[in-house]
Amino acid sequence: MLDRLGSRAYIVGPLLKALHLLEAMADLGHPVTLTQIARRQTLPKTTAYRYLQTLSAAGFVFHDPKNDLYEVGPNLLMLARSNVGFHDLTKLVVPHLERLADHFHETANLGIRSGYNVVYLAIVGKRRRPGMEAVVGERHPMISTALGKAILAFLPDAEREMILASPRAAKTDRTMTYDSGLRRQLREVRKSGYALELGETEIEMGCVGTAILNRSGYPVGGLSLTFPERRIETPIVMEAANELRAVATTISQTAAL
């Protein structure tokens, strides 16, 4: 009894209630109003509102301001849908990156979504240039990277809209920040299966990227090849896109994502 009481002394009450609220939303499986979720959890509306706003800021709840509805957000969905650990994914992908880097004599990258950004888990390239911006562990805006745009294109509508509604920081003066142009790019990515970046993260550098999809079509990560912009011509883009898509398919099947 004392052990149980002792362990309860370390429980953060508001956090536990917020997690129960999140669990209730996931159990309902559809968007809810503030009043509905507060009543279900027997919470004052002001308290439920604070919890929802906090969970929304962390990406675990998505708020549709137009209809004032709340539903399970992207970070919770990403955790639920990821069946392979980041370490295991990196270990599986690196040999493919090495082959791609050797074949194209350039740099190959693996990244995953982290909120509104992508974080690089692996970067392989024998000709990696001094001063190249991407390093393992760093985050770049999804909208400025090829693998980020590839992931973004295949996200469910609610998750994609949340990211598109967020402030957009430009890495260079060529980063796509206006809405219509970015949406057009994402539609093209969904059709072609690959994304292109031209000087949007690093001046005079470009990337071709594709998403790693699990069996339900959810993007659990992305791959890209980095080239000097002068090499980004149709034949090399198509060859890189085909190779990247083939590797992404192999990874999905091998890891049973």
Residue, then its C-alpha position, 0 to 999 in steps of 0.5 A: m500500500l505504501d509503495r502504491l501511495g509512494s508511486r502516486a506521489y510522483i504522478v502529475g495530475p493535470l498531465l494524467k488528465a490531459l492524456h486521458l482526454l487524448e485517449a478519449m478523443a482517439d477512442l471516439g475516432h471523429p472530430v469533437t467540440l470543446t463542449q463534447i470532450a469536456r462533458r465526456q471527461t467531466l472537466p470544466k470547459t476552461t480546463a479542457y480548453r487549456y489541455l486541448q491547446t497544450l496538446s495542439a501545440a505539441g502536435f498531438v491534437f489538431h484544431d480546425p478553427k473554421n469549424d472549431l473542432y478537435e481531433v487526434g493530431p499528427n504526432l500521435l498518429m505518427l507514433a501509432r503508425s510507426n512499426v519500426g524504430f528509428h535505429d532499426l530504420t537507419k540500420l536498414v536504409v544505410p546500405h541502400l544509401e551507400r549504393l545510391a551515393d556510389h552510383f551517382h557519386e553524390t550524397a544520399n539522405l534519410g530523414i523523418r518528419s519532426g513536427y513541421n520539419v524533417v530531421y536527418l537520420a543518415i547522410v552518406g556521400k564520399r564527395r560530401r562538400p565542405g560547408m554542406e548544410a545538412v548534418v545528421g540530427e539537424r532539422h530543416p523545414m519540410i517545405s524547403t527539402a525534397l524529402g520533406k516535400a515528398i513526405l508532406a505530399f503523402l500525409p493525410d489531409a488534416e496533417r498536411e493542412m496543419i503544416l501548410a497553415s503554419p508560418r513558413a521560414a525561407k532557407t533561401d530566396r528560392t524556398m517556396t513559401y507562397d500557398s498556391g505554388l507549394r500546393r501545386q508542387l505537392r499535387e505534382v509529387r503525389k502524381s509522380g511519386y518524387a519531389l524536386e528541390l532547386g536551391e531552396t535549402e542551399i544555394e547552387m544545390g538541388c535534391v530529388g526525394t521520395a517518401i517511404l510509405n507503409r502499407s496504409g500509404y502513410p509516409v514514415g520517412g523520406l529519401s533523397l539524393t543531393f546534387p549540384e544544381r548544374r546536374i539537375e537535368t531531366p535524365i538524371v532527375m528521372e534516373a534518381a527518382n526511379e532509383l529512390r522509389a525502388v529503394a523506398t519500396t524495398i525498405s517498406q517491404t523488408a521492414a513490413l512497415 
